[in-house]
Each structure stands twice: as structure tokens, then as C-alpha cells.
Amino acid sequence: MTLQVIGAGFGRTGTLSLQQALDDLGFGPTYHMNEVFVNRSHVDRWLEYGDTGTADWDDLFAEYKAAVDFPACCAWEELYEAYPEAKVVLTVRDPASWWTSTSTVIYPTRTMFPAWLKRAVPFTQRWLDMVDKLVWTGTFNGRFEDQAYAIQVFENHVETVRAHCDPERLLVFQVSEGWEPLCEFLGVPVPDGPFPHVNDAKSLKRRFAGIRWGTRLAPAALLVAGAVGAVAVLGGGG
């Protein structure tokens, strides 16, 4: 396979909906941050990209036709040059609502995992390091919490993509626009069903909250289970 669609939009601009839409239109599998959890060795590749600015894109995306969301959008310019036949979809939304959504949904994942889990599952720490290197430090220079600064980075990114890309290869797209502009741009028929709208902020917050509390309660649960087991063994030995 070779990349046919490059998603240049930041996370929280409808990238998961775009992933599903591209899959539905025949441009999948589509790479998304979620794929990093499926292909855990990719974390080290992205960390290397963060250090060197280079990567073997053909190998990294060997099984994908499209790539959207972080971390792929951090390399949009390199991908644009590496795949001259690929089209670019720049997902956008209101900058203020984007910052609010990102700051309340994604940014808190930096502190979501307790220390014991990062020690027990080294991938967790490497994933956090990768996101920090490419996104919070690499893209926002450690200043994401400064709303005005982060929004300026977002707006500058949109303008840079617009200025750099050949207009015939670029679609600036809001997922609220639905199938028509995306399908026209990609040259495919409009499906009968509704455009996918996934990754609702409320459901994602609930999921992350469950992970946060679950991982913090797990050690206590293990202790209780151990104590119950010990009591059972002692009781059974009479």
C-alpha cells in the first residue's frame, strides 16, 4: 500500500470521524493515534522521528492508505513530499472550541497514568514521552496551557498548510460539512448513510475518567484480593 490521503489537522478537529469516513470510502485502513496502541513498536519509531526528523514512512505506513490525527499530522509536510500523489485533508474547527476540547479531553492524559502503571507497563511511559516530544513540547513548545499561545499555534498551522500545499491537493474540511465536499475532493460517490460522528467529548471524558480511577484503585483492589485469598487459604487449612 501507499498513502493516498494525508490528514494535516490537529487532534480534536474531527479526526476520528474522518478516520471512519475514509475507511468507509475505501481509503482504509486509516492510521490514527489509536493505531499506535495496536502497533506498539511504532512509539519508538515516532520517538526517533522526534529526535531526527526522519522516518521510513513506507515501512511505518505499509498497511495503511491514509493517516490522520496526532502523531501523523506532526509530519504532514514530510508526508506531503514523500507521497506526491497523495491528497491532503486539513480538518479545522473554531480555534477557541478546539482549545477547550483539547485542554479538557486530551491534555489531561499527561497525568492519567499512575507511577506504578508506568513502571509495570513501560509502553505507557514511552507513549507519554512520544506525545510530549511531538505534541506538547514539539508543537506547542511546552505552552499549551497558555490558551492564546496554543490558539496562535493552531491558526499558524492552518495557514502554513494552506500556503504550502498545491490547491488541487488540499481540502480544508469541517466534519460538520458531511460527505459531499470530502467525496467530491477524493473523486468517489457519496454513500447513502450519514457521515460518521464519533469520539464525542463527553464519552471520551468518561472513558478517561474510568481509566484514571481504575488504575488508582487497582493496587488497593489487588491488596484486598490478596488478603481475601490469604484468609481463604488459612480457613481452608483447618
C-alpha positions in Angstrom: 0.0 0.0 0.0 0.9 3.6 -0.3 -0.6 6.7 1.4 -3.3 8.2 -0.6 -4.7 10.7 2.0 -2.7 12.7 4.5 -4.7 14.3 7.4 -3.0 17.5 8.3 -5.4 18.6 11.0 -4.6 18.5 14.7 -6.4 16.1 17.1 -9.8 17.2 18.3 -10.8 18.5 14.8 -12.9 15.5 14.0 -10.0 13.2 13.1 -11.6 10.0 14.4 -14.8 10.8 12.4 -12.5 11.4 9.4 -10.8 8.1 10.0 -14.1 6.2 9.9 -15.2 8.2 6.9 -12.0 7.4 4.9 -12.4 3.7 5.9 -16.0 3.7 4.7 -14.9 5.3 1.4 -12.3 2.7 0.7 -9.2 4.6 1.7 -8.6 2.5 4.8 -7.1 1.2 6.8 -6.5 4.7 8.1 -3.7 5.5 10.6 -4.7 7.3 13.8 -3.3 7.7 17.3 -5.4 4.6 18.2 -3.2 2.6 15.8 -0.1 3.3 17.9 -1.7 1.2 20.7 -2.2 -1.6 18.2 1.3 -1.4 16.8 3.3 -0.6 20.0 6.6 -0.7 18.2 5.5 2.5 16.4 6.1 4.5 19.6 9.8 4.1 19.2 9.6 5.0 15.6 7.8 8.2 16.4 10.3 9.0 19.2 13.1 8.5 16.7 11.3 10.8 14.2 11.0 13.4 17.0 14.8 13.2 17.6 16.0 13.0 13.9 13.1 14.4 11.8 13.3 11.4 9.6 11.5 8.0 9.4 11.0 5.1 7.0 7.4 6.2 6.0 6.9 3.3 3.6 7.6 0.9 6.4 5.7 2.7 9.0 2.6 3.0 6.9 3.0 -0.2 4.9 -0.5 -1.4 5.9 -2.3 1.9 5.6 -3.8 4.0 2.8 -4.4 7.2 4.9 -3.1 8.8 8.0 -4.8 11.3 10.3 -4.6 12.8 13.8 -1.5 13.0 16.0 1.2 11.9 15.6 0.9 11.7 11.8 -0.2 15.3 11.4 3.1 16.4 13.1 4.8 15.0 10.0 2.4 16.3 7.4 5.0 18.2 5.5 7.4 15.3 5.2 4.5 13.0 4.1 3.4 15.6 1.6 6.8 15.5 0.0 7.2 11.7 0.3 3.8 11.0 -1.3 3.4 13.4 -4.2 0.2 11.7 -5.4 -1.5 11.8 -2.0 -4.2 14.4 -1.2 -4.3 16.4 2.0 -7.3 16.9 4.2 -6.9 19.7 6.7 -9.6 19.3 9.3 -10.5 22.5 11.1 -12.9 23.9 13.7 -13.4 27.1 15.7 -10.0 27.7 17.4 -11.4 28.5 20.8 -13.6 25.5 20.9 -10.7 23.4 19.7 -8.5 24.6 22.5 -11.3 24.0 25.1 -11.9 20.5 23.8 -8.2 19.6 23.7 -7.5 21.0 27.1 -10.3 19.1 28.8 -10.2 15.8 26.8 -6.7 15.1 25.6 -4.3 17.3 27.6 -5.2 15.6 31.0 -3.9 12.3 29.6 -0.4 13.6 30.5 -1.2 12.8 34.2 -3.8 10.0 33.6 -1.5 7.1 34.4 -0.1 6.5 37.9 3.6 5.9 38.6 3.1 2.1 39.3 1.5 1.5 36.0 4.2 3.3 34.1 6.8 1.1 35.8 4.7 -2.1 35.3 3.9 -1.3 31.6 6.9 0.6 30.1 4.9 1.2 26.9 2.8 3.7 28.9 5.8 5.9 29.7 7.2 5.7 26.2 3.8 6.7 24.7 3.6 9.7 27.1 7.2 10.6 26.1 6.3 10.4 22.4 3.2 12.6 22.8 5.1 15.1 24.8 8.0 15.2 22.3 5.8 15.6 19.2 2.8 17.5 20.5 3.0 19.3 23.9 6.7 20.2 23.6 7.4 19.7 19.9 4.3 21.5 18.5 3.3 23.8 21.4 6.7 24.4 22.9 5.5 23.4 26.4 3.0 26.3 26.4 -0.3 24.5 25.6 -1.9 25.8 28.8 -1.4 29.3 27.5 -4.7 29.5 25.6 -3.8 32.5 23.4 -0.4 30.9 22.5 -1.9 27.5 21.7 -4.6 29.0 19.6 -2.0 31.0 17.7 -0.1 27.8 17.0 -3.3 26.2 15.8 -4.1 29.1 13.4 -0.5 29.3 12.2 -0.6 25.6 11.4 -3.7 26.0 9.3 -2.2 28.9 7.4 1.1 27.1 6.9 -0.7 24.1 5.4 -2.8 26.3 3.2 0.2 28.2 1.9 2.4 25.1 1.3 0.0 22.7 -0.4 -1.0 22.7 -4.0 -4.7 23.8 -4.0 -5.6 20.8 -6.2 -4.2 18.5 -3.5 -5.8 20.3 -0.5 -9.2 20.2 1.1 -9.9 22.4 4.2 -12.7 20.5 5.8 -15.0 20.6 8.8 -16.6 17.3 9.5 -19.9 19.1 10.1 -19.9 19.6 6.3 -20.6 15.9 5.8 -19.9 13.7 2.8 -20.2 15.9 -0.2 -17.1 18.1 -0.1 -14.9 15.1 1.0 -16.3 12.8 -1.7 -16.0 15.4 -4.4 -12.4 16.0 -3.4 -11.5 12.4 -3.4 -13.5 11.6 -6.5 -15.7 8.9 -5.0 -19.5 8.6 -4.8 -21.4 9.9 -1.8 -22.5 7.0 0.5 -26.2 6.5 1.4 -25.7 6.6 5.1 -24.9 9.6 7.4 -21.4 10.9 7.8 -19.8 9.3 10.9 -19.6 11.5 14.0 -17.6 9.7 16.7 -15.4 10.5 19.6 -17.9 12.6 21.5 -16.1 14.7 24.1 -18.4 13.6 26.9 -18.0 9.9 26.2 -14.2 10.3 25.9 -14.0 12.1 29.2 -16.0 9.4 30.9 -13.6 6.7 29.4 -10.5 8.6 30.6 -12.0 9.2 34.0 -12.7 5.4 34.3 -9.1 4.7 33.3 -7.8 7.3 35.8 -9.8 6.0 38.7 -9.4 2.3 37.8 -5.7 2.5 37.7 -5.5 4.3 41.0 -7.9 1.8 42.7 -6.2 -1.3 41.2 -3.4 -1.5 43.8 -5.9 -1.4 46.6 -8.1 -4.0 44.9 -5.1 -6.3 44.5 -4.2 -5.9 48.2 -7.8 -6.7 49.1 -7.9 -9.7 46.8 -4.6 -10.9 48.2 -5.9 -10.6 51.8 -9.1 -12.4 50.9 -7.1 -15.2 49.3 -4.9 -15.5 52.3 -7.9 -15.7 54.6 -9.4 -18.4 52.3 -6.2 -20.4 52.4 -5.9 -20.1 56.2 -9.5 -21.0 56.6 -9.2 -24.0 54.3 -6.2 -25.3 56.2 -8.2 -26.2 59.3 
